[in-house]
Amino acid sequence: MSQIYRGRIAPTPTGHLHLGHARTFWIAMERAREAGGQLLYRNEDIDRQRCKAKYAEAAMEDLRWFGCQWEEGPDMSGPCAPYNQSQRTDFFLQAWRQLKDSGHIYPCDKTRKDVAQATLAPHEAEAMDEPLYPETWRPPVGAGQDAEEPGATNWRFRVPTAREIVFDDGRLGPCAFTAMQDFGDFLIWRKDGAPAYELAVVVDDHAMQISEVVRGEDLLISTARQILLYQALGYPPPQFYHTPLLCDPDGQRLAKRHRSLSLRELREEGHTPEQLRQNEDWWSGLED
């Protein structure tokens, strides 16, 4: 891992960014500045169905309006180009082959709905973000090792049963999760031909020499999963800093799927970046 602090902001272009994104990315920029380091911008556009070029362009425009600055990215290139994940498939395939050859992953024909229905009552399945994949569905170790390409099937990472994953978060302190209790076997490759979030992020953060990952605390479980991937791939993991989630007046966290107030709407209504950054309610929780 680089001795120089290297951070990143990595939006997914599936909609317009909201104020919660801006706060997290602003914190990432501030931490890079405080460390005298570098910040890069990565466009996480691997979901071909949901990601749109218009949202990728809007994200950079809106973040620059908000005041965010970066030293590397798709708009200015840099030593770790390309910075669009959709152009980095060869990196992901190399990692897939390494995990396949070492027996850490296996092909899986079960859908997310199959997993939810097998482990939970219907109403619980709808409420739970990621139900546990049943251990009884696992194939024997070594399944799929003859495959030369991922093909049109899902691939899952075989998590070590009952292993505790511990890491020290820059804001929250010690965090611990237990495999097959807090999370189960997770997707690393999707049947539509794209790497899953967990694999793509690990591969790119390593390749781009990211020393600290700043992101929302809703991704704490993802951090535990990704630490297992770092270990399986032989990569040193970065440090982590998880920011508090920004909520609306009803206590619901801001999200694109809830059509939360976007930076673009705030800008059109006449708000300035300075006004938004000085609002105590919007920036609360950072000292929790």
C-alpha positions, 0 to 999 in steps of 0.5 A: 500500500502506498506510503502517501495518503491516497483517498478516493470518491467513487460515485455510482451514476444511477441517479443524481447525487444528494447531499449525503453523497456530497458530505461523504465526498467532502469528508474524503477530500478533507481527510486527504488534504489534512494528510497532505495526500491525494484524492482520486475520482472513480466512476463506478459504472459497472452496472450496465442496466442502471448506470447512465452517462448523463448521471456520470457527467452530472455527478462531476459537475455537481461535486465541482459546484459543491467545492470538491476537488480531486487530482486524478479522475476520468476528466483528467486521467492520471497514473491509474487510468482508466478511472471508469470501472466499465473499462477495467474488466481485465483487472476484475477477470484476473482477480476472478481467476485467482479466486477461482484457482484458489478455491475461494469462489464457486458458481451459483445458480440461485437468485437473490429471491431464492436465497431470501425465500429459503431463509426468511418469511416473505415479509422479513425477506423484503425488509432484509438487505442481504439474507444469509446464503444457506451453507447446505447449498454450497457445492464441494470445494473446487466446484467450477475450477475448470471454468475458463470464464465466469460465463452466464452464472453468478459466482459466490465467495465461500466465507470461512464459517464463524471467523471473526473479522475485526478492523479499527475504523477511523471514526467508530473505533473497533468493529467486528463481524462474524462470517455466517452470522452477520453475513454469508457467502456473497456475490463477487461476479454476476451472471450478466457478465459484470463483477459485483460491487465487493470484488470491483471495489477491492481490485480497484482500491488495491490497483489505485493504491488507496490508503484509506476508504471513506464511505457511509456507515451503511457499508460496514458489512461490506468492509468485513466482506471485502477484508476477506477478499483482500486476504484471499487475493493477498492484498494489504487492506487499506484503512477505513473511515465510515461516515454517519448517514444523513437523514431527512426530517422523518429519520429516513436516510437519504437515498437515490431510490427515495428521490431524496433532495439532490444537489442539482435541485438544491442548486436550482433552488438557490442554495449555495455550497457554503450555506449547505456546508454550514448547516449544523443539522446536515453535518451532525453525527460526525463526532458520534 
